[in-house]
Amino acid sequence: MKPVTVAIPTYRSRVAPVFDSCLRVSIFYAEQHRRVHRRELDLGTLTPAQRVDALRKHRVTTLICGGISDVSGKLLQASSISVIAGIAGQIEHVLEAFFSGRIHEPGYRMPGFTEGN
């Protein structure tokens, strides 16, 4: 099974509401659906292109986030980074739901988020 690298924008111990304005992202390196290593990345005031480039440099394959702009979404798509948007909750719970295939359950949806937002 191919290694997976998941990035989650963070605010305290929760998924940050918007990728484009978050200051930090947690990057989880995993093999066989188990977390192996975690790294914190400071995004500060990086532009959308610089944020995507930082994720690419860390070999991120999937971004799990609350909200994301169309610009960042398109840049990520062009970089072959999958995006799962509209997610809320504690980082550890969200990561566990992702690896167990439950990330799209209603309990992980950001309040008021519907597909196409």
N, C-alpha and C positions, 0 to 999 in steps of 0.2 A: 504494500500500500504506500502511496506517495506521501511524503511529509507535507503537513499543512501548516501555514503560518497565518495566524489570525490577528488582526489589529482591531482594538476597541478603544475609541476615544473615551477618556475618563474624566470624571469630575467627582472628586473624593473617591468613593468605592463603587460608584454607579456609572452606567453608560451616560456619557455627556449628551446633552440634548441636540447639539449641532456639530458635525464634524468640522465644518469650515471655520468655526470660531473657538474650538477647544484648544487648550494649551498643551495637553499631554495625551499620549496614546500608549496603551499597553499592548505589547506585541507578545503573542504566545506561540512558541514553537512546539509543534506536537507531532507525534508519530502514532499511528494506529489508534487514533481518537483519544490519546492520552497526552496531557500537557507534559512537556519535557522541561521547558525553560521559559522564563518570563523576562521581558526587558521593557523598561520605560523609555519613551522617546519624547523629548521636548520639542513641540512644534512651534511654540511661541507665536511670532507674527509672520510665519511663512505664507507665501502666496499659495493659491490652490495648486499650481504646477509644482512648486517646491515641496508641498505636502505629499503629493503623489510620488514625486521623485524619491523622497525620504522613505516612503513605504516600499517602493520598488527596490531600493538599495538593501532593505531588510528582508527581501524576498516574500513580502506579504502576498498571500493568495486570496484572502477574504477580508473584507472590512465589514464589521458589524457596528451599526451606528443608530442614533436617533434620527435626526434629519440631515440632509445633505443637499447642497445646491446642484442645479443642473450642470453647471460648469465642472464642479468636482466630480460628479457622477460620470460625465462623459470622459473626463481625463482618466479616471480609474478604469472605465470600460476599455478605453484605447490601450491601457497598460495591462489588460487581461487580469485585473483584480476584480473579483466578484464583490458585489455590495448587497448586504442585507440591511435595509433601512427600516425605520419605524420601530426600533427595538428599545425597550427601557428595562431597567432593573439593576440589581447588584451584579457586578462584573462576574463573580464566581458562578452565580446562578445562570447567567446568560451563556457563559462559556460551557457549562455543563449541558444546558439545553441544546446548544449548537452541536456538541459532540454526540448527543443522544438522539438527534433528529427531531427535537421538540421546539426548536427556535421559533416556529411559526404559530405556536399555540397562542391563544388570546392573552394569557397571563404575561406574555413578554412584549406585547404590543404597547407602543407609546400611546398614552391617552389621546383620543381624537384622530389618530393616524389611520388612514385608509389607503389601500393600494392606489398609486397614481398621485399621492400628495407630493 
